[in-house]
């Protein structure tokens, strides 16, 4: 079953095996309800805020005030004790109101899971406690493309970080920054508090979509980094990431899957409401209401079926990743591949379906819906902007290579 608007809890993605399953289910239902309220508030002003193109400080505070930032942390620390699949469902719920803000919270959820994968148990526990108690929002500097490499070098008993990146979502807003860098030519993950001297957000994001994601460039100029802020044990280099650790990339990809399909669900619902209230039937339709126009009904039926199918595949992807995470460090390379491929199948379909939905909505609503004040074009602009983040054709190819040849995707920050 899909994690639909009725808060149904019977999908595999919605059921976590915990010490108290009933408490987990109640926590999940409560978090989904809070996300639903936030999405409704965001939708009411989405077009206006998209036009204004302002840094989304108020939107992040809205997430914080509804206790959505710390949902993955233990209840004992002040969180909701949710697993990652459940957090991804919350990302989908937020996307029904605003794709940009779902982008931010989806990345946030993924970034707060890096320490359990790459950090020491002490680092992971300390980060979890701080996240819950402070309701921290995490910005990310992790896109490996664009700008120059971020390079760590030794400086006495600490390190210095230098370089720049062209895209860094939420970086100017984050209470904490999750950063990927190189040290002696190898990948390391760094966790930095906001306000560190030498860090500068360029605030130059001005794209056609995802306008409220604070995704501009950043510069690190001789930024001090302490050893405790670099995740993992010594030595920092010379280690091959385990299959379990390489689940870091499927975390991000599952976030993408959910804010794509969540956007399609929200845009479709918005279009149906508008059609019921404002749309007119075509002059040769032979009916008096747009809701009785045969071609509108056909389009609605086609899109509803496609959205439902993609949502079910997204749920399956969440289930697959969570099952891999639940195995833990003993995860095999084949199990990692199975989880990644499940997500990439969903990535392919949710990309295609969400773009089609965002484009075809006007076939249901009619020409008047293209009035710029309504802002219905934002759905397509948002999806088109993010879905070229990494070309979905490569995801289809990776699925094909696994299906035909059993060749697993090689780990990178995109695979």
ABEGO torsion letter per residue (X at the ends): XBBBAAGBAABAAABBBBABAAAAAAAAAAAAAAAAAAAAAAAAAAAAAAAAGBBBAAAAAAAAAAGAAAAABBAAAGBAGBBAAAAAAAAAAAAAABAAAAAAAAAAAAAAAAAAAABBAAAAAAAAAAAAAAGBBBBBBABABEEBBBBBBBBEABBBBBEBBABBBGAAABABBBBBBBBGGBBBBBBBBBGBBGBBBAGABBBABGAAAGABBBBBBGBBBBAAABBEBOBABGBBBBAAAAAAAAAAAAAAAAAAAAAAAAAAAAAAAAAAAABBBBAAAGBABAAABAAAAAAAAAAAAAAAAAAAAAAAAAAAAAAAAAAEAABBAAAAAAAAAAAAAAAAAAAAAAAAAAAAAAAAAEAAAABAAAGAAAAAAAAAAAAAABBAAAAAAAAAAAAAAGBBBBBBAAX
